[in-house]
Amino acid sequence: MKKLMILLVLLTALAVAGCVEEEIDDPWGIQLTATKVTPTGMTLLCKQSGGEPTGELFTGSYLVLEESINEQWLPVEMTPSEYERAWTDEAWLIPMNDTVQWAFSWEWIYGELPEGNYRIGKEIYDFRSAGNYDKKIYYANFEVTN
């Protein structure tokens, strides 16, 4: 019984260490979490912790929505529009060792989402100077239930 208990403690410690290591592995320390999800929008939490960005981290209004269909991530189809759509050019700063949140409404571009498993993608920049930056896309999975 004592050996079984020690084994369980060791396995738990390894599982926890694996979770911590996963967060540390991201070179910019970014983690996105979807909250307050509705069929027409959500609040996205962006936590920055650790990592080693080489400049200032920021994102903008651009987003990507994808749906999980047959274990593949496919783009959510945009609603028809008689006008061309464009994203604005804000720079939303992501402070070091802090959490920020952004509210998104996608009804104007994607309409109301049916029930399903989705993910939102945000381009995040590590900006050092004009023309000197890196860009990555980060995702947060979420579920729409009606």
N, C-alpha and C positions, 0 to 999 in steps of 0.2 A: 504494500500500500504506500509506504514511504517513497519507494522508487517511482511509482506511478505519479505521486504528487510532485516530486522533483521534475519528472519529465513534463508534466503539464505546466509547471512554472517556467521551465526553459522554453517550451514551445510558445507560451504566451509572450515571453520576453523577446523571442525572435520575431514574432508577428508584429509586436509594437515597434521594435527596432526597424523592421522592414518598412512600416508606415512612415516613420520619421525620416528614414533615408530617402523615401520616394519624394517627399517635399524638398529635401535638401538637394536632390539631383537636378532640380530646375535651376539653370544658371542665373535666372533673374528673380527667383523666389516668388513667382506669381501663382496664385490659386484662385480660380473663379468658381462661384457657387450661385446657383439660381434659387431665388426665393420669391414668395408672393406671386406664383405663376397663375395666370389666367389664360383663356384661349386667345386674348388679344394683347397680352403684354406680361411683363415681369419686372422684378428688381434683381439686378445682378450685383453681387458682392465681389470685390476684387481685393484680395489680401496679398500684401507684399511682405515677405519675411525672409531674411537671409539672402542667399544668392549673391552674385557679384556682378550686377549691371555696371557698365563702364560709363554711363551717362545718366540722363534723366529719363525715367519711364513715363510714357503717356499713351493714351489711345484717343480715338475720336468717335464720331457718331456711327461710322460704318459698322454693320453687323452682318453676320451670315446665319441663316437658320437652315438646319438640316434635320431630316426625319430618318429614323431607323426603320428600314424596310428590308425584310429578309436578311437581317444581319449586315446590311450595308447602309452607310450614311449617304443619303441623297438630298440634293437641294430642295427646299420647299419652293413650290411654284409661286411666282409673284402674281398678284391680281392684275387683270388687264387695266391699262391706263392709256388715255389718248395723248398724254404728255410724257416726255422722257423724264426719268427720275434721276436725282443727283443727291449725293451726300454732302453735308456741310463739312467745313474744315476746322472744327474746334480741336484744341489740344487739351484733353482732360488729364491732368497730372496724376500720377500714382505715387504718393509719398512712400518713402522707405519705412519699413516696419510699421505699417498702418493698414487700415481697411477703409476703402471707399465704396460707395454704392451709387449705381445709376439706375434710373427707372426707364424702361423701354416700352413703347407702344408700337407694335408692328402692324396694326390693323390697316394702316394706310398703304402698306406695301405687300403684305402677305394675307390680309383678311383675318378672319377668325379661324384658328387652327382646330381641326378635329382632334378627338382623343388620340393619343399616341405618345411615343417616345421621341424626344427631340434633343437637339443640342444647339446652343448659341455659340458662335465663334466671334472673337474680337481680335483685331490686329493690335498688337502692342509693340511699341517702338522703344528701343534703347538709343536715345538721341544724345550725341556728343557735340555735333555742330552741323551747320548746313551741309547736306550731302554726305555726312559722316554718321550713319546710324545703322542699326540692325533692326529687323522686323520679324516677329513670330506671330502665329495665330494660336490663341488659347481657346479652349472650349469648356463649357459647363453643360452637363446633361440635365434634362428635366423631363417631366411627364405632364401632359395635359389630360385632365379628367373633367368630364362634364357632368 
